[in-house]
Amino acid sequence: MIPYSTRVPGGFESNRIHRALDARRRAGARLLDLTETNPTRVGLPALPSEAWDALVAGSRAPYAPEPLGLPAARQAVAGYYAERGLAVAPGRVALTASTSEAYAHLFRLLADPGGEFLVPEPSYPLFAPLAALEGVRLVPYPLRYREGRWDADRLAIEAVVGPAARGLLVVHPNNPTGSLVAERDALALEGLCADHGLALIADEVFGDFVLAPAAGRRGSFVTATGTLTFVLSGLSKACGLPQAKLAWIVVGGPEAESARALARLEWVADAFLSVASAIQQALPDLLRERPAFVTATRARLAVNLAALDRALGGLAGVERLACEGGWSAVVRVPVTGSEEDWVCALLERDVVVHPGHFFDFAEEAFLVVSLLPEPGVFAEAAARLRGVLGV
């Protein structure tokens, strides 16, 4: 028998929720999927066909590899931030095929096997397999919901910083909580990283979809100056193009440290040669045509969030937690059953939602719903959600 790497799981057994979902699909049920986060499948406006002309031309152009990305593409990313009033030098931009690849590059860049990265909890569950594949460990730090807002606790983070720590991750807005980092907390995190020699990695893929920011929230971590900082985003969310496979890293912080990081990051990127020249050629036009998608998506999110609030209004023990941005909402539900019980009860009504533990919520009971589905589908699902939770 081949001794496979321990970095890859050995078992892929179905859990209770997956089995229940599979049963509804086999029965031919019309499912109302509130876990749908693929923007290409929910009726949002597509970018015009002319935005893709450069892709065709670029696919025919001679191959001229640039490890960190073609100059025009890196300039286009700088322009994306300039539209938001943020100054980013094109030379500080590195292109990757996805934010997943960006994380993998940064894990390789910053840590040897066994190194540690601090990650918020709750947050997106993809971090764990990416870290496992690179042989690094994740150390969770808590996001706490108090007085109607989510905040990181510096003292709690300090308590989990160990000698193997190499970086700290923030997700801004967070997925799934939709929370933004307060400016005072952002400065505290920069100081903590500087004190402990950590890089700060800020995932801002949902940065265009801030819905209701509270006063004093950080706009973007590209403004960070106190420690070496890597800001991630890409076309998957910014243009609703997960199939385009282009993302980026903006390197910031102290000048000398940033230069050292960029030189090493270029070496890593050169080893993988992963970003297709054609999509880089198209990037300026794709970013230029994105406003219609962003505007329509923001409107969709607001409509569905309002529909969710109407559906949940007046239900005892049910609370929709504060949401400042992103594509999801979190609903606290009574602990009269487990999250799996609630999810399976909703599946019996053909409504699909995520349990909180999918995103590493530390306690029960929470449900996570996507705000991206078409409004008619969402409203019908929300009514059924009320019917189950109101029993």
Steps between C-alpha positions, in 0.01 A plus 500: 500500500627846408575711813323822403593835650341580833432847360214350296198349682462125479123478544218676318193365678169684466358671807136516606431827318658382177302178510173688557579743218588215265170329583301813410687531172438135412132556575494777239422775750507863389758627747518861614873529546607762754858375483541619139791744469585456132420838340476345153195291598266753660394731219738788566611708199792362303779721377450605135655280234737774385667489840637162396651609167847537650478144633474365146781724377715414799460127445663544158784723618855369546573362843692753709492387862510757779504322839313774686272583206500704182562873563165605351314251717676614816423860403133405461496365857654825622223683313237285671622630836535856371125496422446439872736784597784265595855544374666176390821489296482250210841371606346381829248276320549127436248304292389146581250260348274518807497617859550134594828504310583833663460342844715205397773733371494700824512190720806388301655845511462561871533162672687174500296182558358518852468877495179651637249754374235661717153493343167647611227271624239490352626536144515325164579127530734489199793620712546164671560287188724767346711509813513121520622475142787737580590327827418797723267521800206730563446645846151649545429828673142598591274754340252592773149629445424759766254788507393441143845483338783259432845593625841340537646495850871594508552337839352175371727518196807573712420189702533271196813651342770237533863476389400328174257778398582660164185687399156621600197486269206738495202473264352842425201477470503166674341195342242411629444759773517799265691693764760769435808563712477815708776752430619482862516121476681518166766723653525267799545200270771681305677574828464142620646369175790745517571406861507127423659509154184382323371581154141620475294332225173677420243324282287774342322302227166643617637854526264635233194379688490704818132552580472683828837584652505623856695814582871451555547192281818449294448564129778273372821354632693630199546810719684300768851626572595347834591147389552293188153464349351294218154596372312244287216544253405392149252471215292227662316754714606839363359418154291191578738288291615194697569326168749766388763380748687817582570649841764722652712578802588858595817514709517782751666615819854622567687564176807284560298202628254527212785495249647186657159333496434593136832358385425168669139500383618550143719190533202296626272626224764429237511136609126455432444710184127472564324820390401477133625788287164524324300580816766751600457672163124519563528624859491877430178466298339260749565733791377798298167329430433381854276782637175353362568167670600661829198731505257218422659272759484761774134557421435124507669463837298787650168363367566151631623621837178700540295194400683291758428756772132507411480121506671469837324791669328413827636145528594416857865409550593584139739784415661611178845616606641832383642489148715779357597341169567185301257254348371315808289550810517317832184401687507400865239230566372337821714225646202269520677277252842481343596699193483176304143448625401845374675453165338161446158635600540771237608242243166327558349829377752504210699794638879466509704696757838460665540409868717738699758231572582491127666838565644397839257684723617416849151436636147407390268589346543704183389469140679674212311604187624644174345832397585443134206293364236659280254700715198282417687185600637668810162631616340158459784336691482764774126433545571131543781585739250692712263205492764261633649735759159613621385153600 
